[in-house]
């Protein structure tokens, strides 16, 4: 009984948060800027650590031949997309806050203005594409979800086949 009440409370709070988010939207920025040099350095370090961690995960999944199972294969794809996402976010942060090549400023709540030197239109396009990091992060999360769901389904089928422990 207490478990059901707690679950209803969690669902109610979640539904309320979603409703408030829909009714009172604010700017949703894909790549978040960080102030002061310490914040950006530790954040950039975290992106690199995440890249290394996902690379190690892919290595161990392949080394142990777990990618033969669909669930682990989906998780491998998620790790690959997380690597690409982190490299993209690292690049966008670098161009935003560390390179000095690009000068970005908020022109309106959902609009930013970037100024570049002469003959840097290729960099402007590269920067624009780097800011679309959600196109890599969302598939990563979808593959992770699909992989975990498949592993759970496979574990349930194995448990039913061999009997409950």
TORPA-4810 file (N, C-alpha, C, O; in nm, 3 decimals):
<nodes>
NODE_1_0.082_-0.119_0.000_0.000_0.000_0.000_0.087_0.125_0.000_0.062_0.220_-0.075_X
NODE_2_0.190_0.125_0.085_0.278_0.241_0.092_0.354_0.259_-0.038_0.379_0.372_-0.079_X
NODE_3_0.391_0.151_-0.104_0.462_0.159_-0.231_0.376_0.221_-0.340_0.424_0.302_-0.419_X
NODE_4_0.247_0.183_-0.345_0.156_0.241_-0.444_0.136_0.390_-0.420_0.132_0.468_-0.515_X
NODE_5_0.124_0.429_-0.294_0.107_0.571_-0.260_0.229_0.651_-0.300_0.216_0.762_-0.352_X
NODE_6_0.347_0.598_-0.276_0.471_0.666_-0.315_0.479_0.678_-0.466_0.520_0.783_-0.517_X
NODE_7_0.442_0.575_-0.538_0.446_0.578_-0.684_0.348_0.681_-0.738_0.381_0.754_-0.831_X
NODE_8_0.230_0.688_-0.682_0.131_0.788_-0.725_0.183_0.928_-0.699_0.164_1.018_-0.782_X
NODE_9_0.249_0.949_-0.586_0.306_1.079_-0.553_0.416_1.117_-0.652_0.421_1.232_-0.697_X
NODE_10_0.503_1.025_-0.686_0.611_1.052_-0.782_0.554_1.084_-0.919_0.599_1.179_-0.984_X
NODE_11_0.455_1.007_-0.964_0.393_1.032_-1.094_0.323_1.167_-1.095_0.331_1.240_-1.194_X
NODE_12_0.256_1.201_-0.986_0.187_1.330_-0.978_0.286_1.447_-0.985_0.261_1.545_-1.054_X
NODE_13_0.396_1.436_-0.913_0.498_1.543_-0.914_0.559_1.553_-1.054_0.581_1.664_-1.103_X
NODE_14_0.586_1.441_-1.118_0.640_1.442_-1.253_0.545_1.505_-1.353_0.586_1.584_-1.437_X
NODE_15_0.416_1.469_-1.343_0.316_1.526_-1.433_0.302_1.676_-1.411_0.287_1.752_-1.507_X
NODE_16_0.308_1.719_-1.286_0.301_1.862_-1.255_0.422_1.936_-1.312_0.408_2.046_-1.366_X
NODE_17_0.539_1.878_-1.300_0.661_1.940_-1.355_0.652_1.953_-1.506_0.691_2.056_-1.562_X
NODE_18_0.601_1.851_-1.574_0.586_1.857_-1.719_0.484_1.964_-1.757_0.505_2.039_-1.852_X
NODE_19_0.374_1.970_-1.684_0.271_2.070_-1.712_0.326_2.211_-1.694_0.301_2.298_-1.778_X
NODE_20_0.399_2.235_-1.586_0.459_2.367_-1.562_0.559_2.399_-1.673_0.563_2.513_-1.720_X
NODE_21_0.639_2.302_-1.714_0.735_2.323_-1.821_0.669_2.358_-1.953_0.722_2.437_-2.030_X
NODE_22_0.552_2.298_-1.980_0.481_2.328_-2.104_0.412_2.464_-2.100_0.406_2.534_-2.201_X
NODE_23_0.361_2.501_-1.983_0.288_2.627_-1.971_0.380_2.748_-1.951_0.343_2.859_-1.988_X
NODE_24_0.497_2.726_-1.894_0.591_2.835_-1.868_0.726_2.804_-1.931_0.825_2.784_-1.860_X
NODE_25_0.732_2.799_-2.064_0.858_2.761_-2.128_0.964_2.870_-2.113_0.932_2.989_-2.102_X
NODE_26_1.085_2.828_-2.113_1.199_2.920_-2.110_1.293_2.879_-2.223_1.270_2.779_-2.291_X
NODE_27_1.397_2.953_-2.242_1.493_2.920_-2.347_1.556_2.785_-2.317_1.603_2.761_-2.206_X
NODE_28_1.557_2.697_-2.414_1.621_2.566_-2.400_1.745_2.567_-2.488_1.735_2.553_-2.610_X
NODE_29_1.859_2.582_-2.427_1.983_2.591_-2.501_2.048_2.455_-2.509_2.064_2.387_-2.407_X
NODE_30_2.087_2.414_-2.629_2.144_2.281_-2.647_2.283_2.272_-2.586_2.313_2.177_-2.514_X
NODE_31_2.368_2.369_-2.613_2.503_2.370_-2.558_2.510_2.482_-2.456_2.493_2.599_-2.489_X
NODE_32_2.534_2.445_-2.333_2.532_2.541_-2.222_2.669_2.606_-2.206_2.771_2.537_-2.210_X
NODE_33_2.671_2.737_-2.187_2.797_2.807_-2.164_2.831_2.804_-2.016_2.742_2.793_-1.931_X
NODE_34_2.960_2.814_-1.983_3.007_2.808_-1.846_3.092_2.930_-1.816_3.173_2.971_-1.899_X
NODE_35_3.074_2.985_-1.700_3.151_3.102_-1.663_3.281_3.066_-1.593_3.299_2.954_-1.546_X
NODE_36_3.367_3.162_-1.589_3.497_3.153_-1.520_3.580_3.037_-1.575_3.524_2.934_-1.610_X
NODE_37_3.709_3.051_-1.581_3.791_2.946_-1.643_3.784_2.812_-1.572_3.793_2.708_-1.637_X
NODE_38_3.768_2.812_-1.439_3.767_2.683_-1.368_3.648_2.598_-1.411_3.662_2.476_-1.427_X
NODE_39_3.532_2.660_-1.429_3.413_2.585_-1.467_3.428_2.519_-1.602_3.394_2.402_-1.619_X
NODE_40_3.478_2.594_-1.698_3.490_2.537_-1.833_3.599_2.432_-1.840_3.585_2.334_-1.912_X
NODE_41_3.709_2.450_-1.766_3.817_2.351_-1.771_3.770_2.218_-1.712_3.796_2.112_-1.769_X
NODE_42_3.704_2.223_-1.599_3.657_2.097_-1.539_3.547_2.035_-1.625_3.537_1.912_-1.635_X
NODE_43_3.464_2.119_-1.686_3.358_2.067_-1.771_3.416_2.002_-1.897_3.372_1.895_-1.939_X
NODE_44_3.514_2.068_-1.958_3.579_2.010_-2.075_3.650_1.880_-2.039_3.649_1.784_-2.116_X
NODE_45_3.712_1.877_-1.923_3.776_1.754_-1.876_3.675_1.642_-1.859_3.704_1.526_-1.889_X
NODE_46_3.555_1.677_-1.811_3.450_1.576_-1.796_3.407_1.520_-1.931_3.382_1.400_-1.944_X
NODE_47_3.399_1.607_-2.033_3.366_1.558_-2.167_3.471_1.457_-2.215_3.437_1.353_-2.270_X
NODE_48_3.599_1.489_-2.195_3.705_1.398_-2.237_3.703_1.268_-2.158_3.727_1.160_-2.214_X
NODE_49_3.675_1.277_-2.028_3.665_1.156_-1.946_3.550_1.067_-1.994_3.563_0.945_-1.998_X
NODE_50_3.438_1.130_-2.029_3.322_1.056_-2.080_3.358_0.987_-2.212_3.320_0.871_-2.233_X
NODE_51_3.431_1.056_-2.300_3.475_0.995_-2.426_3.561_0.872_-2.398_3.539_0.766_-2.456_X
NODE_52_3.658_0.886_-2.307_3.746_0.774_-2.274_3.666_0.658_-2.212_3.692_0.542_-2.242_X
NODE_53_3.571_0.690_-2.126_3.489_0.586_-2.062_3.406_0.509_-2.163_3.398_0.387_-2.156_X
NODE_54_3.345_0.580_-2.257_3.264_0.513_-2.358_3.352_0.432_-2.454_3.311_0.325_-2.500_X
NODE_55_3.471_0.482_-2.483_3.565_0.405_-2.565_3.605_0.276_-2.495_3.613_0.171_-2.559_X
NODE_56_3.630_0.284_-2.365_3.663_0.165_-2.288_3.546_0.067_-2.282_3.565_-0.055_-2.289_X
NODE_57_3.424_0.120_-2.270_3.306_0.034_-2.270_3.294_-0.041_-2.402_3.270_-0.162_-2.403_X
NODE_58_3.312_0.029_-2.513_3.306_-0.036_-2.644_3.414_-0.143_-2.654_3.389_-0.253_-2.704_X
NODE_59_3.534_-0.112_-2.608_3.644_-0.208_-2.612_3.608_-0.335_-2.536_3.627_-0.446_-2.587_X
NODE_60_3.556_-0.320_-2.413_3.525_-0.439_-2.333_3.405_-0.516_-2.388_3.402_-0.639_-2.379_X
NODE_61_3.308_-0.447_-2.443_3.195_-0.517_-2.503_3.241_-0.602_-2.621_3.195_-0.715_-2.639_X
NODE_62_3.331_-0.549_-2.700_3.381_-0.623_-2.815_3.481_-0.732_-2.772_3.481_-0.841_-2.828_X
NODE_63_3.564_-0.701_-2.674_3.663_-0.797_-2.626_3.595_-0.922_-2.568_3.641_-1.034_-2.590_X
NODE_64_3.487_-0.902_-2.497_3.415_-1.014_-2.435_3.307_-1.072_-2.527_3.232_-1.161_-2.488_X
NODE_65_3.301_-1.020_-2.647_3.206_-1.065_-2.750_3.061_-1.056_-2.705_2.978_-1.139_-2.742_X
NODE_66_3.031_-0.956_-2.624_2.894_-0.936_-2.579_2.807_-0.875_-2.689_2.684_-0.883_-2.683_X
NODE_67_2.870_-0.814_-2.788_2.793_-0.747_-2.893_2.720_-0.847_-2.984_2.648_-0.806_-3.075_X
NODE_68_2.739_-0.973_-2.961_2.662_-1.074_-3.035_2.515_-1.069_-2.996_2.427_-1.103_-3.075_X
NODE_69_2.488_-1.025_-2.871_2.350_-1.010_-2.825_2.301_-0.871_-2.863_2.376_-0.773_-2.854_X
NODE_70_2.176_-0.862_-2.906_2.120_-0.736_-2.956_2.125_-0.626_-2.849_2.157_-0.512_-2.881_X
NODE_71_2.094_-0.658_-2.726_2.092_-0.556_-2.621_2.228_-0.490_-2.602_2.237_-0.367_-2.593_X
NODE_72_2.332_-0.570_-2.596_2.467_-0.515_-2.580_2.512_-0.443_-2.706_2.587_-0.346_-2.698_X
NODE_73_2.467_-0.488_-2.822_2.501_-0.420_-2.947_2.440_-0.280_-2.948_2.506_-0.184_-2.990_X
NODE_74_2.314_-0.267_-2.903_2.251_-0.135_-2.893_2.326_-0.045_-2.796_2.342_0.075_-2.820_X
NODE_75_2.373_-0.103_-2.686_2.449_-0.024_-2.589_2.582_0.020_-2.650_2.630_0.129_-2.622_X
NODE_76_2.642_-0.064_-2.732_2.763_-0.024_-2.803_2.735_0.095_-2.895_2.814_0.189_-2.900_X
NODE_77_2.623_0.090_-2.966_2.587_0.203_-3.053_2.564_0.329_-2.969_2.603_0.439_-3.009_X
NODE_78_2.502_0.313_-2.853_2.480_0.427_-2.763_2.614_0.487_-2.722_2.630_0.609_-2.723_X
NODE_79_2.709_0.402_-2.688_2.841_0.451_-2.648_2.908_0.526_-2.762_2.973_0.628_-2.739_X
NODE_80_2.894_0.476_-2.884_2.952_0.545_-3.000_2.889_0.683_-3.018_2.960_0.781_-3.040_X
NODE_81_2.756_0.691_-3.009_2.690_0.821_-3.021_2.725_0.914_-2.905_2.736_1.035_-2.923_X
NODE_82_2.744_0.858_-2.784_2.787_0.941_-2.671_2.928_0.996_-2.695_2.957_1.109_-2.657_X
NODE_83_3.015_0.918_-2.757_3.149_0.966_-2.792_3.137_1.083_-2.889_3.197_1.189_-2.868_X
NODE_84_3.060_1.064_-2.995_3.042_1.170_-3.095_2.981_1.295_-3.032_3.022_1.407_-3.061_X
NODE_85_2.881_1.275_-2.946_2.816_1.388_-2.879_2.915_1.465_-2.792_2.918_1.588_-2.797_X
NODE_86_2.995_1.395_-2.714_3.090_1.462_-2.626_3.197_1.536_-2.705_3.236_1.647_-2.667_X
NODE_87_3.245_1.478_-2.814_3.342_1.548_-2.897_3.281_1.672_-2.959_3.347_1.776_-2.970_X
NODE_88_3.155_1.662_-3.001_3.085_1.777_-3.057_3.065_1.886_-2.952_3.091_2.003_-2.978_X
NODE_89_3.019_1.847_-2.834_2.998_1.946_-2.727_3.131_2.009_-2.684_3.136_2.129_-2.657_X
NODE_90_3.237_1.930_-2.678_3.369_1.982_-2.645_3.410_2.089_-2.746_3.459_2.195_-2.709_X
NODE_91_3.388_2.060_-2.874_3.423_2.155_-2.980_3.340_2.282_-2.969_3.394_2.393_-2.981_X
NODE_92_3.210_2.268_-2.947_3.123_2.386_-2.935_3.163_2.471_-2.814_3.167_2.594_-2.824_X
NODE_93_3.193_2.408_-2.702_3.238_2.483_-2.584_3.369_2.556_-2.614_3.387_2.672_-2.576_X
NODE_94_3.459_2.488_-2.683_3.587_2.548_-2.716_3.567_2.672_-2.803_3.626_2.777_-2.778_X
NODE_95_3.484_2.659_-2.906_3.460_2.773_-2.995_3.388_2.886_-2.923_3.416_3.003_-2.947_X
NODE_96_3.295_2.851_-2.834_3.219_2.951_-2.759_3.306_3.030_-2.661_3.299_3.153_-2.656_X
NODE_97_3.386_2.960_-2.584_3.444_3.022_-2.466_3.596_3.023_-2.458_3.652_3.096_-2.377_X
NODE_98_3.663_2.946_-2.540_3.807_2.935_-2.522_3.890_2.980_-2.641_4.005_3.020_-2.624_X
NODE_99_3.835_2.973_-2.761_3.917_2.997_-2.880_3.950_3.143_-2.902_4.060_3.175_-2.949_X
NODE_100_3.859_3.233_-2.871_3.880_3.374_-2.900_3.853_3.408_-3.045_3.858_3.525_-3.082_X
NODE_101_3.825_3.310_-3.128_3.795_3.332_-3.270_3.653_3.383_-3.286_3.624_3.465_-3.373_X
NODE_102_3.567_3.334_-3.201_3.424_3.358_-3.213_3.378_3.445_-3.098_3.420_3.426_-2.984_X
NODE_103_3.292_3.540_-3.127_3.235_3.625_-3.023_3.084_3.606_-3.026_3.018_3.654_-3.118_X
NODE_104_3.029_3.536_-2.925_2.886_3.512_-2.922_2.824_3.595_-2.812_2.883_3.616_-2.706_X
NODE_105_2.703_3.641_-2.838_2.628_3.720_-2.740_2.480_3.692_-2.760_2.435_3.667_-2.872_X
NODE_106_2.404_3.696_-2.650_2.259_3.676_-2.659_2.195_3.804_-2.712_2.208_3.911_-2.651_X
NODE_107_2.125_3.793_-2.826_2.056_3.908_-2.884_1.913_3.918_-2.833_1.856_4.027_-2.827_X
NODE_108_1.856_3.806_-2.796_1.720_3.797_-2.742_1.715_3.668_-2.661_1.810_3.590_-2.666_X
NODE_109_1.606_3.644_-2.587_1.600_3.524_-2.503_1.628_3.392_-2.576_1.686_3.301_-2.516_X
NODE_110_1.589_3.379_-2.701_1.612_3.253_-2.772_1.698_3.274_-2.896_1.699_3.189_-2.985_X
NODE_111_1.769_3.384_-2.903_1.845_3.418_-3.022_1.984_3.465_-2.983_1.999_3.553_-2.899_X
NODE_112_2.085_3.406_-3.044_2.221_3.452_-3.016_2.281_3.509_-3.144_2.241_3.474_-3.255_X
NODE_113_2.376_3.596_-3.126_2.443_3.659_-3.239_2.591_3.625_-3.229_2.652_3.640_-3.123_X
NODE_114_2.648_3.578_-3.340_2.790_3.544_-3.344_2.858_3.634_-3.444_2.804_3.663_-3.551_X
NODE_115_2.976_3.678_-3.409_3.052_3.758_-3.504_3.188_3.692_-3.527_3.256_3.651_-3.433_X
NODE_116_3.223_3.683_-3.653_3.348_3.622_-3.696_3.426_3.722_-3.778_3.371_3.821_-3.826_X
NODE_117_3.553_3.695_-3.792_3.635_3.778_-3.879_3.600_3.753_-4.025_3.514_3.671_-4.056_X
NODE_118_3.666_3.824_-4.113_3.646_3.809_-4.257_3.686_3.668_-4.302_3.777_3.607_-4.244_X
NODE_119_3.619_3.618_-4.404_3.652_3.490_-4.468_3.645_3.369_-4.375_3.720_3.273_-4.392_X
NODE_120_3.557_3.373_-4.278_3.544_3.259_-4.187_3.404_3.196_-4.198_3.351_3.147_-4.098_X
NODE_121_3.346_3.197_-4.316_3.211_3.141_-4.330_3.211_2.989_-4.308_3.112_2.935_-4.259_X
NODE_122_3.318_2.920_-4.344_3.325_2.776_-4.319_3.322_2.748_-4.169_3.257_2.654_-4.124_X
NODE_123_3.393_2.830_-4.093_3.392_2.813_-3.948_3.253_2.843_-3.891_3.209_2.777_-3.797_X
NODE_124_3.185_2.942_-3.948_3.049_2.974_-3.902_2.956_2.855_-3.923_2.876_2.824_-3.835_X
NODE_125_2.966_2.789_-4.038_2.884_2.672_-4.063_2.923_2.556_-3.970_2.836_2.485_-3.919_X
NODE_126_3.051_2.537_-3.948_3.099_2.434_-3.857_3.046_2.459_-3.715_3.002_2.366_-3.648_X
NODE_127_3.051_2.584_-3.671_3.001_2.622_-3.539_2.851_2.596_-3.530_2.803_2.544_-3.429_X
NODE_128_2.779_2.632_-3.633_2.634_2.610_-3.636_2.602_2.462_-3.622_2.514_2.424_-3.544_X
NODE_129_2.673_2.378_-3.695_2.651_2.233_-3.687_2.690_2.179_-3.550_2.626_2.087_-3.498_X
NODE_130_2.796_2.234_-3.492_2.839_2.189_-3.359_2.735_2.221_-3.253_2.722_2.148_-3.155_X
NODE_131_2.659_2.328_-3.272_2.556_2.364_-3.175_2.434_2.271_-3.182_2.348_2.275_-3.094_X
NODE_132_2.427_2.188_-3.284_2.317_2.092_-3.298_2.354_1.958_-3.233_2.326_1.852_-3.289_X
NODE_133_2.415_1.965_-3.117_2.464_1.844_-3.050_2.353_1.748_-3.008_2.378_1.629_-2.989_X
NODE_134_2.231_1.798_-2.994_2.121_1.710_-2.957_2.092_1.606_-3.066_2.030_1.503_-3.037_X
NODE_135_2.136_1.631_-3.189_2.117_1.533_-3.296_2.205_1.410_-3.276_2.186_1.309_-3.343_X
NODE_136_2.300_1.419_-3.185_2.383_1.304_-3.149_2.344_1.248_-3.013_2.350_1.127_-2.991_X
NODE_137_2.304_1.335_-2.922_2.272_1.291_-2.785_2.140_1.213_-2.779_2.131_1.113_-2.707_X
NODE_138_2.040_1.257_-2.853_1.911_1.189_-2.850_1.921_1.046_-2.904_1.868_0.954_-2.840_X
NODE_139_1.986_1.023_-3.018_2.002_0.882_-3.061_2.082_0.799_-2.960_2.055_0.680_-2.943_X
NODE_140_2.180_0.861_-2.894_2.258_0.788_-2.793_2.166_0.739_-2.682_2.174_0.623_-2.640_X
NODE_141_2.081_0.827_-2.634_1.989_0.788_-2.527_1.886_0.686_-2.575_1.847_0.597_-2.500_X
NODE_142_1.842_0.700_-2.700_1.746_0.604_-2.756_1.809_0.465_-2.767_1.746_0.365_-2.732_X
NODE_143_1.934_0.458_-2.815_2.003_0.328_-2.823_2.026_0.270_-2.684_2.012_0.150_-2.664_X
NODE_144_2.061_0.356_-2.587_2.081_0.306_-2.450_1.951_0.248_-2.395_1.951_0.140_-2.336_X
NODE_145_1.842_0.320_-2.415_1.712_0.271_-2.369_1.676_0.139_-2.437_1.633_0.045_-2.371_X
NODE_146_1.694_0.134_-2.569_1.661_0.012_-2.643_1.748_-0.105_-2.597_1.699_-0.218_-2.585_X
NODE_147_1.876_-0.079_-2.571_1.965_-0.185_-2.524_1.927_-0.237_-2.388_1.922_-0.358_-2.366_X
NODE_148_1.901_-0.147_-2.295_1.862_-0.190_-2.160_1.728_-0.263_-2.162_1.708_-0.361_-2.090_X
NODE_149_1.636_-0.214_-2.245_1.506_-0.280_-2.255_1.522_-0.421_-2.311_1.457_-0.515_-2.264_X
NODE_150_1.606_-0.436_-2.412_1.628_-0.567_-2.473_1.696_-0.663_-2.374_1.660_-0.780_-2.366_X
NODE_151_1.794_-0.612_-2.298_1.859_-0.696_-2.198_1.760_-0.742_-2.091_1.765_-0.857_-2.046_X
NODE_152_1.671_-0.653_-2.050_1.569_-0.689_-1.952_1.475_-0.795_-2.007_1.439_-0.890_-1.938_X
NODE_153_1.434_-0.777_-2.133_1.345_-0.874_-2.197_1.414_-1.011_-2.210_1.353_-1.114_-2.181_X
NODE_154_1.540_-1.010_-2.253_1.614_-1.136_-2.267_1.633_-1.205_-2.133_1.623_-1.328_-2.124_X
NODE_155_1.659_-1.128_-2.028_1.675_-1.186_-1.894_1.543_-1.248_-1.846_1.544_-1.354_-1.784_X
NODE_156_1.432_-1.183_-1.875_1.301_-1.237_-1.839_1.271_-1.366_-1.911_1.216_-1.459_-1.853_X
NODE_157_1.308_-1.371_-2.039_1.286_-1.493_-2.116_1.374_-1.607_-2.065_1.329_-1.722_-2.061_X
NODE_158_1.498_-1.576_-2.026_1.587_-1.681_-1.973_1.532_-1.731_-1.839_1.535_-1.851_-1.812_X
NODE_159_1.482_-1.639_-1.757_1.429_-1.679_-1.626_1.305_-1.767_-1.643_1.289_-1.865_-1.570_X
NODE_160_1.219_-1.734_-1.737_1.100_-1.816_-1.761_1.136_-1.953_-1.816_1.072_-2.053_-1.783_X
NODE_161_1.239_-1.957_-1.900_1.283_-2.085_-1.960_1.345_-2.179_-1.861_1.328_-2.300_-1.872_X
NODE_162_1.420_-2.126_-1.762_1.488_-2.211_-1.665_1.416_-2.219_-1.532_1.457_-2.294_-1.443_X
NODE_163_1.308_-2.144_-1.519_1.236_-2.143_-1.391_1.284_-2.030_-1.304_1.397_-1.982_-1.319_X
NODE_164_1.200_-1.987_-1.214_1.235_-1.876_-1.124_1.335_-1.920_-1.021_1.329_-2.033_-0.973_X
NODE_165_1.430_-1.831_-0.986_1.530_-1.870_-0.884_1.472_-1.884_-0.747_1.543_-1.916_-0.653_X
</nodes>
